[in-house]
Amino acid sequence: MAGKIVLNIDKAIYSEGEYVKIRTDYETPNPKQTLHVSILDPSEKEVFISDLYLNSQKGNYSTVLKFDTKQWRTSGRYKVASWDQDGKRKEIFFQFKAKSQ
């Protein structure tokens, strides 16, 4: 039985100062593994990472981030990725608009 990852964000375009809510739902045949969540900026530099130890076969993880730190200064297309140790992977994208400098 293969695992399943569903990855969601609350909208497709964000501006500096806004919040993003990331939610990952998972089903896995092996609950004793790690689920990784990462956000990469337009240059593929990692700006956020979180690892979640799974202790059940089905569940969810969510986090809220605010776009107000120096790492959120580059406008463009960001990638949100989630994957497990078995290689199951899901990616989604959003646009970010930084304030003029």
Backbone as a printed PyTorch tensor [residue, N CA C, xyz], in Angstrom:
tensor([[[ 0.8260, -1.1770,  0.0000],
         [ 0.0000,  0.0000,  0.0000],
         [ 0.8770,  1.2500,  0.0000]],

        [[ 0.6660,  2.1440, -0.9400],
         [ 1.4510,  3.3620, -1.0400],
         [ 0.8870,  4.4330, -0.1160]],

        [[ 1.7520,  5.3150,  0.3610],
         [ 1.3170,  6.4380,  1.1880],
         [ 0.6890,  7.5190,  0.3360]],

        [[ 0.0810,  8.4910,  1.0000],
         [-0.5710,  9.5870,  0.3070],
         [-0.2690, 10.8880,  1.0490]],

        [[ 0.0570, 11.9410,  0.2860],
         [ 0.2930, 13.2630,  0.8580],
         [-0.5820, 14.2560,  0.1060]],

        [[-1.3180, 15.0790,  0.8390],
         [-2.1010, 16.1680,  0.2590],
         [-1.5750, 17.4550,  0.8710]],

        [[-1.2100, 18.4140,  0.0270],
         [-0.5990, 19.6590,  0.4720],
         [-1.4730, 20.8180,  0.0340]],

        [[-1.8030, 21.7330,  0.9660],
         [-2.6770, 22.8660,  0.6620],
         [-2.1400, 24.1590,  1.2620]],

        [[-2.3900, 25.2730,  0.5410],
         [-2.1860, 26.6110,  1.0720],
         [-3.4950, 27.3640,  0.8730]],

        [[-3.6720, 28.4830,  1.5810],
         [-4.9800, 29.1290,  1.5530],
         [-5.2310, 30.0570,  0.3680]],

        [[-4.1990, 30.4550, -0.3940],
         [-4.4090, 31.2120, -1.6270],
         [-3.1670, 31.1280, -2.5030]],

        [[-3.2380, 31.6640, -3.7140],
         [-2.1600, 31.5030, -4.6900],
         [-1.1770, 32.6740, -4.7360]],

        [[-1.5760, 33.8550, -4.2410],
         [-0.7210, 35.0340, -4.2820],
         [-0.7010, 35.6930, -2.9050]],

        [[ 0.5160, 35.9910, -2.4140],
         [ 0.6980, 36.6350, -1.1150],
         [ 1.5360, 37.8960, -1.2810]],

        [[ 1.3430, 38.8440, -0.3690],
         [ 2.1450, 40.0630, -0.3170],
         [ 2.8930, 40.1080,  1.0060]],

        [[ 3.9750, 40.8660,  1.0360],
         [ 4.7580, 41.0060,  2.2550],
         [ 3.8630, 41.4960,  3.3960]],

        [[ 3.9820, 40.8800,  4.5640],
         [ 3.1760, 41.2250,  5.7290],
         [ 1.9850, 40.3060,  5.9300]],

        [[ 1.6420, 39.5080,  4.9180],
         [ 0.5150, 38.5830,  5.0450],
         [ 0.9550, 37.2770,  5.6950]],

        [[-0.0260, 36.4590,  6.0430],
         [ 0.2080, 35.1340,  6.6110],
         [-0.1500, 34.0640,  5.5870]],

        [[ 0.5840, 32.9520,  5.6180],
         [ 0.2390, 31.7910,  4.8030],
         [-0.0260, 30.6270,  5.7560]],

        [[-1.0760, 29.8800,  5.4890],
         [-1.3520, 28.6800,  6.2600],
         [-1.0660, 27.4820,  5.3630]],

        [[-0.1690, 26.6390,  5.8050],
         [ 0.2100, 25.4270,  5.0740],
         [-0.3610, 24.2410,  5.8130]],

        [[-1.0430, 23.3720,  5.0940],
         [-1.6130, 22.1770,  5.7040],
         [-1.2040, 20.9600,  4.8750]],

        [[-0.7140, 19.9450,  5.5730],
         [-0.3430, 18.6800,  4.9530],
         [-1.1570, 17.5750,  5.5960]],

        [[-1.9030, 16.8370,  4.7710],
         [-2.6180, 15.6440,  5.2340],
         [-1.8540, 14.4350,  4.7060]],

        [[-1.7710, 13.4060,  5.5120],
         [-1.0060, 12.2380,  5.0780],
         [-1.6940, 10.9390,  5.4890]],

        [[-1.4260,  9.9260,  4.6960],
         [-1.7390,  8.5360,  5.0210],
         [-0.4850,  7.7500,  4.6920]],

        [[-0.0790,  6.8930,  5.5910],
         [ 1.1350,  6.1300,  5.3670],
         [ 0.9680,  4.7040,  5.9000]],

        [[ 1.5370,  3.7290,  5.1990],
         [ 1.4790,  2.3670,  5.7230],
         [ 2.4260,  2.1710,  6.9000]],

        [[ 3.4050,  3.0710,  7.0720],
         [ 4.3930,  2.9530,  8.1290],
         [ 4.4010,  4.2420,  8.9570]],

        [[ 3.7670,  4.2670, 10.0970],
         [ 3.6900,  5.5020, 10.8830],
         [ 5.0040,  5.9260, 11.5350]],

        [[ 5.9830,  5.0760, 11.5920],
         [ 7.2320,  5.4150, 12.2660],
         [ 8.2360,  5.9880, 11.2660]],

        [[ 7.9040,  7.1520, 10.7150],
         [ 8.8060,  7.8240,  9.7940],
         [ 8.6420,  9.3330,  9.9340]],

        [[ 9.3510, 10.0800,  9.1150],
         [ 9.3360, 11.5340,  9.1940],
         [ 8.7110, 12.1200,  7.9380]],

        [[ 7.8890, 13.1440,  8.1280],
         [ 7.3120, 13.9050,  7.0280],
         [ 8.0350, 15.2490,  6.9980]],

        [[ 8.5560, 15.6280,  5.8370],
         [ 9.3060, 16.8610,  5.6780],
         [ 8.4440, 17.8910,  4.9410]],

        [[ 8.5030, 19.1420,  5.3620],
         [ 7.8310, 20.2470,  4.6780],
         [ 8.8770, 21.3370,  4.4780]],

        [[ 8.9690, 21.8540,  3.2460],
         [ 9.9780, 22.8470,  2.9200],
         [ 9.3940, 23.9010,  1.9810]],

        [[ 9.8700, 25.1470,  2.1080],
         [ 9.5240, 26.2050,  1.1590],
         [10.8210, 26.6910,  0.5320]],

        [[10.8360, 26.7770, -0.7960],
         [12.0030, 27.2460, -1.5340],
         [11.6520, 28.5310, -2.2680]],

        [[12.5780, 29.5090, -2.2100],
         [12.3440, 30.7880, -2.8880],
         [12.5720, 30.6300, -4.3970]],

        [[12.3940, 31.6890, -5.1850],
         [12.5370, 31.5630, -6.6440],
         [13.9090, 31.0660, -7.1110]],

        [[14.9590, 31.2530, -6.2940],
         [16.2870, 30.7560, -6.6640],
         [16.5450, 29.3440, -6.1280]],

        [[15.5030, 28.7070, -5.5840],
         [15.5670, 27.3520, -5.0120],
         [16.2980, 27.3020, -3.6660]],

        [[16.4750, 28.4600, -3.0130],
         [17.0620, 28.4910, -1.6760],
         [15.9710, 28.1760, -0.6610]],

        [[16.2940, 27.3020,  0.2780],
         [15.3270, 26.9090,  1.2970],
         [15.1450, 28.0420,  2.3100]],

        [[13.8910, 28.4940,  2.4890],
         [13.6000, 29.5790,  3.4300],
         [12.7940, 29.0980,  4.6350]],

        [[12.2960, 27.8720,  4.5790],
         [11.5610, 27.2850,  5.7000],
         [11.6560, 25.7740,  5.5870]],

        [[11.8460, 25.1020,  6.7320],
         [11.8040, 23.6390,  6.7570],
         [11.2510, 23.1920,  8.1030]],

        [[10.4830, 22.1180,  8.0420],
         [ 9.9450, 21.5220,  9.2580],
         [ 9.8920, 20.0170,  9.0660]],

        [[10.2730, 19.2770, 10.0690],
         [10.2050, 17.8200, 10.0560],
         [ 9.2280, 17.3710, 11.1320]],

        [[ 8.3530, 16.4700, 10.7650],
         [ 7.3290, 15.9650, 11.6770],
         [ 7.4720, 14.4610, 11.8010]],

        [[ 7.6560, 13.9810, 13.0250],
         [ 7.7110, 12.5460, 13.2710],
         [ 6.2870, 12.0060, 13.2940]],

        [[ 5.9990, 11.0720, 12.4130],
         [ 4.6540, 10.4970, 12.3220],
         [ 4.5020,  9.3930, 13.3600]],

        [[ 3.4330,  9.4630, 14.1260],
         [ 3.1760,  8.4020, 15.0980],
         [ 1.8260,  7.7400, 14.8600]],

        [[ 1.2290,  8.0390, 13.7160],
         [-0.0250,  7.3660, 13.3450],
         [-0.0290,  7.1750, 11.8310]],

        [[-0.9390,  6.3510, 11.3570],
         [-0.9930,  6.0800,  9.9230],
         [-1.7050,  7.1730,  9.1430]],

        [[-2.4830,  7.9840,  9.8140],
         [-3.2370,  9.0300,  9.1370],
         [-3.2940, 10.2440, 10.0360]],

        [[-3.1180, 11.4320,  9.4570],
         [-3.1780, 12.6330, 10.2670],
         [-2.9100, 13.8610,  9.4420]],

        [[-2.5920, 14.9640, 10.1330],
         [-2.2870, 16.1950,  9.4170],
         [-1.3150, 17.0360, 10.2160]],

        [[-0.7240, 17.9680,  9.5120],
         [ 0.2210, 18.9240, 10.0700],
         [-0.1350, 20.2790,  9.4740]],

        [[-0.1360, 21.3170, 10.2730],
         [-0.3500, 22.6480,  9.7120],
         [ 0.5240, 23.6460, 10.4470]],

        [[ 0.8850, 24.7050,  9.7330],
         [ 1.6770, 25.7780, 10.3050],
         [ 1.2720, 27.0810,  9.6410]],

        [[ 1.4570, 28.1750, 10.3510],
         [ 1.1600, 29.5060,  9.8130],
         [ 2.4550, 30.3070,  9.8510]],

        [[ 2.7990, 30.9230,  8.7170],
         [ 3.9930, 31.7430,  8.6160],
         [ 3.6050, 33.1580,  8.2390]],

        [[ 4.3410, 34.1440,  8.7450],
         [ 4.1040, 35.5260,  8.3580],
         [ 5.2640, 35.9850,  7.4810]],

        [[ 4.9240, 36.6010,  6.3680],
         [ 5.9280, 37.0880,  5.4290],
         [ 6.4350, 38.4560,  5.8820]],

        [[ 7.2510, 38.5020,  6.9360],
         [ 7.7150, 39.7860,  7.4550],
         [ 9.1780, 39.7660,  7.8930]],

        [[ 9.9330, 38.7960,  7.4740],
         [11.3440, 38.7240,  7.8370],
         [12.2060, 38.8890,  6.5910]],

        [[13.5170, 39.0380,  6.7890],
         [14.4100, 39.2950,  5.6580],
         [14.4340, 38.1570,  4.6340]],

        [[14.0970, 36.9490,  5.0550],
         [14.0930, 35.8480,  4.0870],
         [12.9530, 35.9650,  3.0790]],

        [[11.9480, 36.7530,  3.3950],
         [10.8170, 36.9560,  2.4850],
         [10.9510, 38.3060,  1.7970]],

        [[11.9900, 38.5090,  1.0530],
         [12.2120, 39.7870,  0.3680],
         [12.2290, 39.6410, -1.1530]],

        [[12.2090, 38.4320, -1.6460],
         [12.3160, 38.1970, -3.0800],
         [10.9440, 37.9070, -3.6670]],

        [[10.5230, 38.7730, -4.5890],
         [ 9.2580, 38.5190, -5.2840],
         [ 9.4530, 37.3740, -6.2730]],

        [[ 8.3900, 36.6270, -6.5160],
         [ 8.4640, 35.5560, -7.5030],
         [ 7.6820, 34.3230, -7.0890]],

        [[ 8.0090, 33.2260, -7.7340],
         [ 7.3140, 31.9590, -7.5460],
         [ 8.0340, 31.1080, -6.5070]],

        [[ 7.3370, 30.7650, -5.4390],
         [ 7.8720, 29.9270, -4.3710],
         [ 7.2880, 28.5220, -4.4750]],

        [[ 8.0830, 27.5500, -4.0600],
         [ 7.6390, 26.1500, -4.0690],
         [ 7.4700, 25.6550, -2.6410]],

        [[ 6.3410, 25.0010, -2.3700],
         [ 6.1220, 24.3150, -1.0990],
         [ 6.1790, 22.8290, -1.4100]],

        [[ 7.0460, 22.1100, -0.7240],
         [ 7.2130, 20.6810, -0.9810],
         [ 7.0530, 19.8990,  0.3220]],

        [[ 6.4790, 18.7230,  0.1980],
         [ 6.3460, 17.8170,  1.3310],
         [ 6.6710, 16.4110,  0.8490]],

        [[ 7.4310, 15.6630,  1.6340],
         [ 7.7900, 14.3020,  1.2460],
         [ 8.0540, 13.4650,  2.4810]],

        [[ 7.9780, 12.1500,  2.2690],
         [ 8.2520, 11.2210,  3.3670],
         [ 9.4720, 10.3700,  3.0220]],

        [[ 9.8620,  9.5010,  3.9360],
         [11.0370,  8.6580,  3.7560],
         [10.8610,  7.6270,  2.6550]],

        [[ 9.6240,  7.3130,  2.3020],
         [ 9.3820,  6.3310,  1.2490],
         [ 9.4510,  6.9500, -0.1460]],

        [[ 9.6970,  8.2650, -0.2110],
         [ 9.8300,  8.9320, -1.5010],
         [ 8.5480,  9.5290, -2.0490]],

        [[ 7.4550,  9.3920, -1.3210],
         [ 6.2000, 10.0150, -1.7500],
         [ 6.3670, 11.5190, -1.5970]],

        [[ 6.0570, 12.3010, -2.6670],
         [ 6.3220, 13.7360, -2.6670],
         [ 5.1500, 14.4980, -3.2800]],

        [[ 4.8960, 15.6820, -2.7430],
         [ 3.8640, 16.5670, -3.2700],
         [ 4.4340, 17.9770, -3.2850]],

        [[ 4.1800, 18.7310, -4.3720],
         [ 4.6490, 20.1080, -4.4820],
         [ 3.5130, 21.0060, -4.9490]],

        [[ 3.4670, 22.2270, -4.4130],
         [ 2.5470, 23.2490, -4.8860],
         [ 3.3240, 24.5660, -4.9340]],

        [[ 2.7750, 25.5540, -5.6010],
         [ 3.4730, 26.8150, -5.7990],
         [ 2.5870, 27.9950, -5.4430]],

        [[ 3.2320, 29.1180, -5.0560],
         [ 2.5000, 30.3660, -4.8570],
         [ 3.3830, 31.5190, -5.3140]],

        [[ 2.7520, 32.6430, -5.6150],
         [ 3.4520, 33.8590, -5.9890],
         [ 3.5630, 34.7480, -4.7540]],

        [[ 4.7190, 35.4100, -4.6120],
         [ 4.9520, 36.3270, -3.5110],
         [ 5.3500, 37.6780, -4.0630]],

        [[ 4.7470, 38.7460, -3.5300],
         [ 5.0500, 40.1140, -3.9540],
         [ 5.6330, 40.8800, -2.7650]],

        [[ 6.9330, 41.1900, -2.8460],
         [ 7.5810, 41.9640, -1.7990],
         [ 7.2680, 43.4380, -1.9970]],

        [[ 7.3250, 44.2150, -0.9020],
         [ 7.1310, 45.6580, -1.0050],
         [ 8.3210, 46.2770, -1.7310]],

        [[ 8.1020, 47.3720, -2.4010],
         [ 9.1840, 48.0680, -3.0960],
         [10.2210, 48.5490, -2.0980]],

        [[11.4750, 48.4910, -2.5000],
         [12.5460, 48.8720, -1.5880],
         [13.0660, 50.2570, -1.9110]]])
